[in-house]
Amino acid sequence: MDLIIYHFTQEGCMGCEEQEPINQEVSAALKVPIVDIDAVKNPEYIRRYRLRVTPTIVILVDDEVKEKLEGVIHREELEAAIRKYL
């Protein structure tokens, strides 16, 4: 099973800045990488994952979207979402 977690962000996004330390804590606790991608600089992702807001976290398993979490996600909710696929 191939688990990938993307965090879509953009420059100047206050929610994105708030999400970053949460992502770092969850990544360290669960030992999974969370990849930051600037959605504005990589517009192909906007279409591919139908992004509407930043921050958005997309959890993929074997290239299939399993979860899409929009807005600031608290640590407990993010950990619970990821644990389902570990």
Secondary structure, DSSP 8 states (H G I E B T S, - for coil): --EEEEEEE-TT-HHHHHHHHHHHHHHHHHT---EEEETTT-HHHHHHTT--SSSEEEEEETTEEEEEEES---HHHHHHHHHTT-
